[in-house]
Amino acid sequence: HEAIINFEKLQQDYTLTPRYLAYLGFAYYKEGNYEDAAKTLFPLLRDTTSQSTLTALSPKEQAIYLYACGESLFHIGNYTSSLDIHNKMLPLVSGCDKADVLFHIGMAYYLQGNYADAIPPLEEALSLYNTHTTACDDLHKARLNQIDKMLPGLRKVIIDN
């Protein structure tokens, strides 16, 4: 919270660099202020050709900001933009982190009613969660269980339609 206060004060008198804006956006995300996190991070991350993006940062640091942005967009119901950001993140992560990204891609499709497109990322997430079970925490295990229960129903809906 203190970081947000300090960055907002700085922003009143100075133009923050993309990295400092990303810090601010991440602080909003960590505080659960998804609206401001998305509003701050999305412009930095959606256009990777612009000079004002974070592409010069390490892939791991980019992934952190992409995750915060994608999750924030997901939480505020902007599934289309969330899909865009999560898809940009896929090549930057592995293991349970990649499974998390695929889970959110699948769930974004699902919540848009696009069940056919939800199945492949959920299947891949399930496979990754199963492969990396020992490295996954309780949240990952809950997602594994959720996907395992969802997929048969999604497949049935697709077959019945």
ABEGO torsion letter per residue (X at the ends): XAAAAAAAAAAAABBBBAAAAAAAAAAAAAAGBAAAAAAAAAAAAABAABAABAAABBAAAAAAAAAAAAAAAAAAGBAAAAAAAAAAAAAABBEAAAAAAAAAAAAAAAAAGBAAAAAAAAAAAAAAAAAAAAABBAAAAAAAAAAAAAAAAAAAAAAAX
